[in-house]
Amino acid sequence: MKRFSSPDEALNQVFGYEEFRGFQREVVETVVSGKDALVLMPTGGGKSLCYQIPALLRDGVAIVVSPLIALMQDQVDALEEVGVHAAFLNSSQTVEEGALVRQRLHRGELDLLYVAPERLMTGSMQALLDELTVSLFAIDEAHCVSIWGHDFRPEYGELSILRERFPDVPRIALTATADEKTREEIVGKLLLNPTPFVASFDRPNIFYRIVDKRDVRKQLLEFIRYEHEGDSGIVYCLSRRSTEELAAYLEGFGIRALAYHAGMLPEERARNQAQFLREDGIVMVATIAFGMGIDKPNVRFVAHVDMPKSIEGYFQETGRAGRDGLPADAWMAYGLQDVINQRYFIDSSDADEFHKQLCTQKLDAMLGFAEAPDCRRQRLLAYFGEKSEPCGHCDNCVTPPEMLDVTVAAQKFVSCMYRAQKASGVAFGAKHIIDILSGNMTEKVARFGHDKLSTWAIGTEMSDREWRMVLRQLIARHIVLVDALNHNILQLGPLAGKLFKKEIEVGVRKRVVERRKRNTSSERSAALLANMSLRSQKLFEALRQWRSQTAKDLGKPPYVIFKDTTLLEIANERPATEDELRQISGVGEKKLLNYGDDVLRIVAEEN
């Protein structure tokens, strides 16, 4: 691979883009000059170019540290498609395959080498690097180094050795999600002396929506059917079992769905991931084991049927939707059990008290986001220290919720808890308290004589579901605590007294009917093609069919050939020569060489 004289030359000839986005140029120039950089850029913002272009401008091989062994092959394939010489070393290779990569390294044939942090720290890998000219170290998913981050991985903490062993080699740390504390720890743990580059965390093409959880399977099915039929999407679940059950449920209704979790056999996980990447219209139902590093640009929705444990996790996961910049949805169903489950995970963990407090803080922020009556996007951005105005493009902005004052009901609930425990000497769970308030004469109520309490049947005006919404607020605000290790019994929290002194008000959102067909697949397609002539639309579909078949023949994802945005521009501009095709965004020299004749032939046939 030839070296280039300038970042612009590499950007244009290799990747086919006319200009850099945001501060990409500044990052590239910083690393090329031999300085460290810390890059925070949302998913789909173009982080990879920030180290790929310096790798083509500096002498030697760039070492990319990535935790994504399962995706290294796809990352290398994508680079080779544009003519960059890349490879990886990981445990999935045979001895012979690893030896071939080492030979290429010694011959100076590689621009980039992908390795996992565990591999990088081995003595043999360190010895290999000592024999090479290393142009830079790129530490991807750098939030993994921080205990404050949402995906802490201890092996990342050892990467400080790079400063000691290679003091003159620049390092660039990259992540899509990191609050101020996480950034500080990235710098400290990696011994960086970086120029920081922090982009806006805003993803304006994503519509954020949270719905009250009822029958979550049915709710998800309706969401996909009415708004995303035929689209690629990701559904996140809390447990391994639920991923398989939910995938089977969706399949039963004609939706192509696959499961993915860490308990599956490695070959099955790899097969499902490859199918999701290479085919359109598949819904991946997964735990958080899936998604980091997924570059599929046309994921049209990310859904959560269980609430994530932190805003960082939520932002990272929802950011996998709409990487192509076209409209996408972030949908989440949220209920009382989510609060109880997350509290249980914290209380039952083996972590020390500091980490439990940290997790509680992050969960509180996530609960505040889920319960918020104001702009979702404004809340998200504020969490990462970014000020913004209401977006007009989230559920709360489009349909502002009506808030109901339930302070009196909250006082009734807490009073009932107190009186039941005082009368019986033991605490009770949510169902029993709601039965007392609702006047439900159950066997348990009769056994404890709780129909004689002064709070018996004082809440008949509210349904069980409404009482659970009140309790959700009480738990979220630490007025009521859940003893997750003792059958989820309820205890009075530190703020219960303030509730009775009327120093705290409690409100809940008035239930609204979920909107349907806000942005259906057919409507999005129509909007996408609205400004195109019928002739151009026909060419666009012909190009898509060609791309699909070509990708299938090569065993690669279609977007690695060309993204939809590139095909749209070709369909509109209708290039007739190589020079005209070269001007299309996303068409570099290697792709022009590989696919130029086919594209020009299809354009000519559709004239």
C-alpha positions in Angstrom: 0.0 0.0 0.0 1.5 3.3 -1.0 1.8 6.1 1.5 0.1 9.4 0.9 1.4 12.9 1.1 -1.6 14.4 2.8 -4.7 13.4 4.8 -7.0 14.7 2.1 -5.3 12.6 -0.5 -5.8 9.4 1.6 -9.4 10.4 2.4 -10.3 10.9 -1.2 -8.3 8.1 -3.0 -8.9 5.4 -0.4 -12.2 6.1 1.2 -13.8 8.2 -1.6 -14.8 11.2 0.5 -14.2 14.8 -0.5 -13.9 16.3 3.0 -13.5 15.4 6.6 -16.4 15.7 9.1 -16.3 17.7 12.3 -12.9 17.6 13.9 -11.6 14.4 12.1 -8.9 16.5 10.3 -7.7 17.9 13.6 -7.5 14.5 15.2 -5.6 13.0 12.1 -3.1 15.9 12.1 -2.5 15.5 15.9 -1.7 11.8 15.6 0.3 12.2 12.4 2.5 14.7 14.2 3.2 12.1 16.9 0.9 13.4 19.7 -1.7 11.5 21.8 -5.4 12.1 21.3 -8.6 11.2 23.2 -11.6 11.0 20.8 -15.2 11.0 22.0 -17.5 10.6 19.1 -21.0 9.0 18.9 -21.5 5.7 17.1 -21.6 6.3 13.4 -19.6 9.6 13.8 -16.5 8.4 11.9 -14.1 7.5 14.7 -12.3 4.8 12.7 -11.0 7.3 10.1 -9.3 9.1 12.9 -6.7 6.3 13.2 -7.0 4.6 9.8 -5.8 7.7 7.9 -2.8 8.3 10.2 -1.9 4.6 9.7 -1.6 5.4 5.9 0.5 8.5 6.5 3.0 7.3 9.2 5.8 4.8 8.7 5.2 1.3 10.1 2.1 -0.6 11.2 -0.7 0.7 13.3 -1.7 -1.5 16.2 -5.5 -1.4 16.9 -6.4 -2.6 20.3 -10.0 -4.0 20.2 -12.0 -6.3 22.5 -14.0 -7.5 19.5 -12.4 -10.8 18.4 -15.6 -11.9 16.7 -15.7 -8.8 14.5 -12.0 -8.5 13.6 -12.6 -10.4 10.3 -15.3 -8.0 9.2 -13.2 -5.0 10.1 -10.3 -6.3 8.1 -12.6 -7.2 5.2 -14.0 -3.6 5.1 -10.5 -2.2 5.0 -9.3 -4.5 2.3 -12.3 -3.5 0.2 -10.9 0.0 0.0 -7.3 -1.2 -0.5 -5.9 -0.9 3.0 -3.7 -3.8 3.9 -4.9 -5.0 7.3 -4.9 -8.2 9.3 -5.5 -9.5 12.8 -4.0 -11.9 15.3 -6.4 -13.7 17.7 -7.3 -17.0 19.1 -9.7 -17.8 16.2 -6.7 -18.4 13.8 -4.8 -21.6 13.2 -1.0 -21.6 13.9 -0.4 -21.4 10.1 -2.7 -18.4 9.7 -0.9 -16.6 12.6 2.5 -17.4 11.1 1.4 -15.9 7.7 0.3 -12.6 9.5 3.7 -12.4 11.2 5.5 -12.9 8.0 3.5 -10.0 6.4 4.4 -7.9 9.4 8.1 -8.6 9.1 8.0 -7.8 5.4 6.3 -4.5 6.1 3.2 -5.4 4.1 0.5 -4.3 6.7 -0.9 -0.9 7.4 -3.0 -2.0 10.4 -3.0 -5.0 12.8 -6.0 -5.7 15.1 -5.3 -7.4 18.4 -7.2 -7.9 21.6 -5.7 -6.4 24.8 -5.1 -9.9 26.2 -3.0 -10.8 23.2 -1.2 -7.5 23.2 0.0 -8.1 26.8 1.6 -11.5 26.1 5.4 -11.7 26.1 5.4 -13.1 22.5 3.4 -10.2 21.2 5.6 -7.7 23.0 8.7 -9.3 21.5 7.1 -9.2 18.0 6.4 -5.5 18.4 9.9 -4.8 19.4 11.0 -6.2 16.0 8.6 -3.9 14.1 8.2 -0.2 13.4 4.9 0.7 15.1 3.3 3.8 13.6 0.6 4.3 16.3 -1.5 2.6 18.9 -5.3 3.0 18.5 -7.2 1.9 21.7 -10.8 1.4 20.6 -13.7 1.2 23.0 -11.5 3.0 25.5 -14.3 3.3 28.1 -13.5 -0.4 28.9 -10.5 0.9 30.9 -12.7 2.7 33.4 -14.6 1.3 36.4 -16.9 4.4 35.9 -17.7 3.1 32.4 -20.5 0.8 31.5 -18.4 -2.1 30.1 -15.3 -2.3 32.4 -12.7 -4.8 31.4 -9.7 -5.3 33.7 -7.3 -6.3 31.0 -7.6 -2.8 29.5 -5.9 -1.5 32.7 -2.6 -3.1 31.6 -2.3 -0.9 28.5 -0.4 1.7 30.4 2.7 -0.4 29.5 2.5 1.0 26.0 3.7 4.4 27.3 6.6 2.7 29.1 7.7 0.4 26.2 6.9 2.7 23.3 7.3 6.3 24.6 7.6 7.8 21.2 4.7 6.1 19.5 1.5 8.2 19.5 -1.7 6.7 21.0 -5.3 7.5 20.2 -8.0 6.4 22.6 -11.5 6.3 21.1 -15.0 5.7 22.6 -18.6 6.7 21.8 -19.7 7.0 25.5 -17.8 8.5 28.4 -18.9 11.0 31.0 -16.3 13.3 32.7 -15.2 10.7 35.3 -14.7 8.1 32.7 -12.7 10.4 30.6 -10.4 11.2 33.5 -9.8 7.6 34.2 -9.1 6.8 30.6 -6.4 9.4 30.6 -5.0 8.3 34.0 -5.0 4.6 33.4 -3.5 4.8 29.9 -0.9 7.4 30.9 -2.1 9.6 28.1 -1.0 13.1 27.5 -3.8 13.8 25.0 -5.4 16.6 23.0 -9.0 15.9 23.8 -11.6 15.9 21.0 -15.2 15.7 22.2 -17.9 15.8 19.6 -21.6 16.4 20.2 -23.3 13.3 21.5 -26.4 14.2 19.6 -27.9 11.7 17.2 -30.6 13.8 15.6 -31.9 11.0 13.3 -32.9 8.8 16.3 -36.4 9.1 17.7 -36.3 8.2 21.5 -39.4 6.6 23.0 -40.2 4.9 26.3 -43.5 3.1 26.8 -45.1 1.7 29.9 -44.5 -2.0 30.1 -47.6 -4.2 30.0 -47.5 -7.2 27.8 -44.0 -6.6 26.5 -43.9 -9.3 23.8 -47.1 -8.1 22.3 -45.9 -4.4 22.5 -42.7 -5.3 20.8 -44.4 -7.3 18.1 -46.8 -4.4 17.4 -43.9 -1.9 17.3 -42.0 -4.0 14.7 -45.1 -4.9 12.6 -46.6 -1.4 12.4 -43.3 0.6 12.2 -40.5 -1.6 11.1 -41.7 -4.5 9.1 -38.9 -5.9 7.0 -36.3 -3.7 8.7 -33.0 -4.8 10.4 -33.2 -4.2 14.1 -31.7 -5.2 17.5 -33.7 -6.1 20.6 -31.9 -6.2 23.9 -33.0 -8.5 26.7 -31.8 -8.9 30.3 -31.4 -12.7 30.3 -30.0 -15.4 28.0 -33.2 -17.4 28.2 -35.4 -14.5 27.2 -33.4 -13.8 24.1 -34.2 -17.3 22.8 -37.8 -17.3 23.8 -38.5 -13.8 22.3 -36.7 -14.7 19.1 -38.9 -17.8 18.8 -42.0 -15.7 19.6 -41.2 -13.2 16.8 -40.4 -16.0 14.4 -43.9 -17.5 15.1 -45.4 -14.3 13.8 -43.3 -14.3 10.6 -40.5 -11.9 11.6 -37.0 -13.2 10.8 -35.3 -13.2 14.2 -32.1 -14.7 15.7 -30.9 -15.0 19.2 -27.4 -14.1 20.6 -26.0 -14.5 24.1 -22.7 -15.5 25.7 -24.1 -18.9 26.7 -24.4 -20.1 23.1 -21.7 -22.2 21.4 -19.1 -19.9 19.8 -19.8 -21.2 16.3 -23.6 -20.6 16.7 -23.0 -17.0 17.9 -20.6 -16.4 15.0 -23.1 -17.8 12.5 -26.0 -15.7 13.8 -23.8 -12.5 13.9 -22.6 -13.1 10.3 -26.2 -13.7 9.1 -27.3 -10.4 10.7 -24.5 -8.5 9.2 -24.8 -10.0 5.7 -28.6 -10.0 5.3 -31.2 -7.3 5.6 -34.5 -7.6 7.4 -33.2 -9.7 10.4 -34.0 -8.8 14.0 -31.3 -9.8 16.4 -32.6 -10.5 19.9 -29.6 -10.4 22.2 -28.1 -9.7 25.6 -25.6 -6.9 25.9 -23.0 -9.5 24.7 -23.9 -8.4 21.2 -23.4 -5.1 19.5 -20.0 -3.5 20.4 -18.2 -2.8 17.1 -21.2 -3.7 14.9 -20.8 -1.4 11.8 -24.1 -2.4 10.0 -25.3 1.1 8.9 -29.0 0.3 8.2 -30.1 -0.9 11.6 -33.5 0.9 11.7 -34.3 0.3 15.3 -32.9 -0.7 18.6 -35.5 -1.9 21.2 -35.1 -2.6 24.9 -37.6 -5.0 26.5 -35.7 -4.6 29.8 -34.2 -1.3 31.1 -30.4 -1.0 30.8 -28.4 -0.4 34.0 -26.9 2.9 33.0 -27.4 5.8 30.6 -24.0 5.0 29.1 -25.1 1.5 28.2 -28.4 2.8 26.8 -26.7 5.4 24.7 -24.1 3.0 23.4 -26.8 0.4 22.5 -29.3 2.8 20.9 -26.4 4.4 19.0 -26.2 1.2 16.9 -29.4 2.4 15.1 -29.2 4.6 12.1 -25.5 4.8 11.6 -26.2 5.8 8.0 -27.8 9.0 9.2 -31.3 8.0 8.0 -34.3 7.9 10.4 -34.2 5.3 13.2 -35.9 4.4 16.4 -34.8 3.8 20.0 -37.8 2.1 21.7 -37.9 0.9 25.3 -40.5 -0.7 27.5 -40.2 0.1 31.2 -42.0 -1.0 34.3 -41.8 -1.7 38.0 -40.0 -5.0 37.6 -37.2 -3.3 35.8 -36.5 -1.2 38.9 -36.7 -4.2 41.2 -34.4 -6.3 38.9 -31.7 -3.7 38.6 -31.7 -3.1 42.4 -31.4 -6.8 42.9 -28.4 -7.1 40.6 -26.6 -4.4 42.6 -27.5 -5.7 46.0 -26.6 -9.3 45.2 -23.3 -8.6 43.4 -20.0 -9.4 45.0 -18.8 -5.9 44.4 -17.5 -3.7 47.3 -19.6 -0.9 48.7 -17.9 1.7 46.5 -18.8 -0.1 43.3 -22.4 -0.7 44.6 -22.8 3.0 45.3 -21.4 3.7 41.8 -23.9 1.3 40.2 -26.7 2.9 42.3 -25.8 6.4 41.0 -25.8 5.2 37.4 -29.1 3.4 37.9 -30.7 6.5 39.5 -29.7 8.5 36.5 -31.2 5.9 34.2 -34.4 5.8 36.2 -34.6 9.6 36.1 -34.3 9.4 32.3 -37.0 6.8 32.0 -39.4 8.7 34.2 -38.6 12.1 32.8 -41.6 14.2 31.4 -39.4 16.5 29.5 -37.2 16.2 26.4 -35.4 12.8 26.2 -32.5 14.1 24.0 -31.9 17.1 26.3 -31.6 14.7 29.3 -29.2 12.4 27.4 -27.0 15.2 26.3 -27.0 16.8 29.7 -25.7 13.6 31.3 -22.6 13.9 29.1 -22.2 17.5 29.9 -23.7 19.0 26.8 -26.3 21.7 26.8 -29.1 21.7 24.3 -32.6 22.9 23.6 -35.7 20.6 23.5 -35.3 18.5 20.3 -38.9 18.2 19.1 -38.0 14.7 18.0 -38.7 12.4 20.9 -41.9 11.0 22.5 -42.1 13.7 25.2 -41.6 16.5 22.7 -44.0 15.2 20.1 -46.7 14.2 22.7 -45.9 16.1 26.0 -47.1 13.8 28.9 -49.8 15.0 31.3 -48.5 14.6 34.8 -50.8 13.5 37.6 -50.1 14.5 41.2 -50.2 11.2 43.2 -48.6 12.5 46.4 -51.6 11.6 48.5 -51.7 8.1 47.0 -47.9 7.8 47.7 -48.6 8.7 51.4 -51.3 6.1 51.5 -49.0 3.4 50.2 -46.2 4.2 52.6 -48.6 4.5 55.5 -50.0 1.1 54.6 -46.5 -0.4 54.6 -45.7 1.0 58.0 -49.0 -0.1 59.6 -48.8 -3.6 58.2 -45.3 -4.1 59.4 -46.0 -2.6 62.8 -49.1 -4.9 63.3 -47.4 -8.1 62.2 -43.7 -7.6 63.0 -42.6 -8.4 59.5 -42.4 -6.5 56.2 -44.3 -7.4 53.1 -44.0 -7.3 49.3 -45.8 -5.0 46.8 -48.7 -7.3 46.0 -49.8 -7.7 49.6 -49.7 -3.9 50.2 -51.7 -3.3 47.1 -54.2 -6.0 48.1 -54.7 -4.1 51.4 -55.1 -0.8 49.7 -57.5 -2.2 47.2 -59.6 -4.2 49.7 -58.7 -7.6 48.2 -59.5 -10.2 50.8 -56.8 -12.7 50.1 -55.8 -15.6 52.3 -52.7 -13.7 53.4 -54.8 -10.6 54.3 -57.1 -12.7 56.4 -54.3 -14.6 58.1 -52.6 -11.4 59.3 -55.9 -9.6 60.0 -54.9 -6.8 57.7 -58.5 -6.1 56.8 -58.7 -4.5 60.3 -56.0 -1.9 59.5 -57.0 1.7 59.1 -55.5 1.6 55.5 -57.8 -1.3 54.5 -59.5 -0.4 51.2 -58.5 3.2 51.2 -57.2 3.0 47.7 -60.0 1.3 45.7 -60.1 4.2 43.3 -56.8 3.1 41.7 -56.1 -0.1 39.7 -53.2 -2.5 40.6 -51.4 -1.1 37.6 -51.7 2.5 38.8 -50.5 1.5 42.3 -47.5 -0.1 40.7 -46.7 3.1 38.9 -46.8 4.9 42.2 -44.5 2.3 43.8 -42.1 2.6 40.8 -41.8 6.3 41.6 -41.3 5.7 45.3 -38.5 3.1 44.7 -36.9 5.3 42.0 -36.7 8.2 44.5 -35.5 6.0 47.5 -38.7 6.7 49.5 -39.3 3.0 49.5 -36.5 0.4 49.4 -36.7 -3.1 47.9 -34.9 -5.9 49.9 -34.0 -7.8 46.7 -32.3 -10.5 48.7 -35.3 -11.2 50.9 -38.2 -12.0 48.5 -38.5 -8.3 47.4 -40.1 -7.1 50.6 -40.5 -3.4 50.9 -38.9 -1.2 53.5 -39.2 2.5 54.3 -36.4 4.5 52.8 -34.5 7.5 54.1 -36.8 10.0 52.4 -40.1 8.5 53.7 -40.3 11.1 56.4 -40.1 14.0 54.0 -43.1 12.5 52.1 -45.3 12.7 55.2 -44.0 16.2 55.9 -45.1 17.2 52.4 -41.6 18.2 51.5 -41.7 15.8 48.5 -44.3 15.7 45.8 -44.8 12.5 43.7 -46.1 12.6 40.1 -46.7 10.0 37.5 -47.4 10.2 33.8 -51.0 9.8 32.6 -51.3 6.8 30.5 -51.6 7.5 26.8 -52.4 5.1 23.9 -49.2 4.2 22.1 -49.0 5.8 18.7 -48.7 3.6 15.7 -47.4 4.1 12.2 -45.4 7.1 13.2 -42.6 6.2 10.7 -43.3 3.0 8.9 -40.8 1.4 6.6 -42.8 2.1 3.5 -43.2 5.8 4.6 -39.5 6.1 5.2 -38.7 4.6 1.8 -41.2 6.9 0.2 -39.6 9.9 1.9 -36.1 8.7 1.0 -37.1 8.5 -2.7 -39.5 11.4 -2.7 -37.1 13.8 -4.5 -36.0 11.1 -7.0 -37.5 10.6 -10.4 -39.1 7.3 -11.2 -36.2 6.7 -13.5 -33.7 7.2 -10.7 -35.7 5.1 -8.3 -35.6 2.3 -10.8 -31.8 2.6 -11.1 -31.4 2.7 -7.3 -33.3 -0.6 -7.0 -31.2 -2.1 -9.8 -28.0 -1.1 -8.0 -29.3 -2.5 -4.7 -30.1 -5.9 -6.3 -26.6 -6.0 -7.9 -25.0 -5.1 -4.6 -26.9 -7.8 -2.8 -25.9 -10.5 -5.2 -22.3 -9.3 -5.3 -22.1 -9.3 -1.5 -23.6 -12.8 -1.4 -21.0 -14.1 -3.9 -18.1 -12.5 -1.9 -19.5 -13.6 1.5 -19.5 -10.0 2.7 -22.1 -7.6 4.1 -23.7 -5.5 1.4 -22.7 -2.2 3.1 -19.1 -3.2 2.7 -19.5 -3.0 -1.1 -21.4 0.4 -1.0 -23.6 2.1 1.5 -27.2 3.1 0.6 -26.2 6.8 0.6 -23.6 6.1 -2.1 -26.1 4.1 -4.3 -28.6 7.0 -3.9 -26.1 9.5 -5.1 -25.2 7.3 -8.1 -28.9 6.9 -8.9 -29.4 10.7 -8.8 -26.1 11.7 -10.6 -26.1 8.8 -13.1 -22.3 8.9 -13.8 -21.3 7.8 -17.3 -17.5 7.7 -16.9 -14.9 6.6 -14.4 -14.0 10.2 -13.7 -17.7 11.0 -13.0 -18.1 7.9 -10.8 -14.9 8.8 -8.9 -16.7 12.0 -7.7 -19.4 10.1 -5.9 -19.0 10.1 -2.1 -17.8 6.6 -0.9 -16.2 5.6 -4.2 -12.4 5.3 -3.7 -9.8 4.0 -6.1 -10.0 0.4 -5.0 -13.8 0.3 -5.2 -13.6 2.0 -8.6 -11.3 -0.7 -9.8 -13.3 -3.6 -8.3 -16.9 -2.4 -9.1 -16.7 0.5 -11.4 -17.4 -1.4 -14.6 -20.4 -3.1 -13.1 -21.9 0.1 -11.8 -21.3 2.0 -15.0 -22.9 -0.9 -17.0 -26.0 -0.8 -14.8 -26.3 2.9 -15.1 -26.0 2.6 -18.9 -28.6 -0.2 -19.0 -31.1 1.9 -17.1 -30.7 5.0 -19.3 
